[in-house]
Amino acid sequence: MAGTGGTMMDFLPIPDSLSPVTEPGKKEISTTLADEPSMSHALAASDHDVKGLAQEAHDLEVKDLGWNEPEKNIPSPLVGKLPNEDLWILVRRFNKV
């Protein structure tokens, strides 16, 4: 009876390259935000002239900015030059699951 099974290569993953075998000492390095921030993180972390309450210096603890308070009790603007209503729109837009 002829064998119907496959060979060992049919069951093992085929690597993209052989460099781990031919160059065992080679290390690949990935960058993190600590190395070089993305453009959006660099923009968010830069020192702006006009600051909202969320951008002011504060302790390492998360600052309660009143997210659950009525709109009239929330300081405006939370982010410099951005009305709170526009901030809520962005939060809702990018916070979708």
ZIVEN-V476796 format. One record per residue. N is the residue number from 1. NEAR is the number of other C-alpha atoms within 8 Angstrom. Layout:
[[N:NEAR] [N:NEAR]]
This chain:
[[1:2] [2:3] [3:4] [4:4] [5:4] [6:7] [7:6] [8:6] [9:8] [10:7] [11:7] [12:6] [13:6] [14:5] [15:5] [16:4] [17:5] [18:7] [19:7] [20:8] [21:6] [22:6] [23:7] [24:7] [25:4] [26:6] [27:4] [28:4] [29:4] [30:4] [31:7] [32:7] [33:7] [34:6] [35:6] [36:7] [37:10] [38:7] [39:6] [40:7] [41:8] [42:9] [43:7] [44:6] [45:6] [46:6] [47:4] [48:5] [49:4] [50:6] [51:11] [52:12] [53:12] [54:8] [55:9] [56:7] [57:4] [58:6] [59:6] [60:4] [61:5] [62:5] [63:6] [64:5] [65:9] [66:7] [67:6] [68:4] [69:7] [70:6] [71:5] [72:5] [73:7] [74:10] [75:8] [76:9] [77:11] [78:13] [79:14] [80:10] [81:8] [82:9] [83:10] [84:10] [85:6] [86:8] [87:10] [88:8] [89:8] [90:8] [91:8] [92:8] [93:7] [94:6] [95:6] [96:5] [97:2]]
